[in-house]
């Protein structure tokens, strides 16, 4: 069979599943959404099964008119312990209709889910500065990844490190207390809608994502301006010498 014939068959298959479901699509209670997605009854049932199958992930259903804005909106849903999966209504409809297409995409989702623990381990202490991780799949079946990094916590991390130099005896206790306070203050800001310190980085691979997260963290720490007292830490000298 020629390449043209295969392409034509694939196009016809796509048109068939769209035609079979378009008239039955309706809005519903799909959980977390971006935009106003509408699913056919078959796609809605499949979506419930998909979320049960990957219950360790957070799925966000995206309407077809909001796909370009979905990643930025997903920052508000981010969870550091669960991978966010952006899935658009058109892709979900086809997954419900086409078994081979469904297996392909479920395989990609499953593979990405297994990488989250490795990702956090590779980031080390910088993992605590990431508000959440996510993924999406483009039309060609290629996964891309994103992470929401909190720049304010990166600056807080450096302040904590500087304070530790002053108070070596109880540095660990002070660090935990300061980190907890900073986190509580940050969640308060998030609830108030103040998210200017959040940066969303994107990558085509886990390795690239790790590099970009670290770049944001170190850049934020280098931008941190020390107070006069902090600049004096380690700079005192004995005038008798």
Secondary structure, DSSP 8 states (H G I E B T S, - for coil): --HHHHHHHHHHHHHHHHHHHHTT-EE---SSEES--EE-HHHHHHHHHHHHHTTTEEEEEE-GGGTTTHHHHHGGG-BTTBEEEEEEHHHHHHHHH-HHHHHHHHHHHHHHHHHHHHHHHHHGGGGGGEEEEEEEE-TTS-EEEEEEEEHHHHHHHHHHHHHHHH-GGGHHHHHHHHHHHHHHHHHHHHHTT--TTEEEEEESSHHHHHHHHHHHHHHHHHH----HHHHHTT----TT-
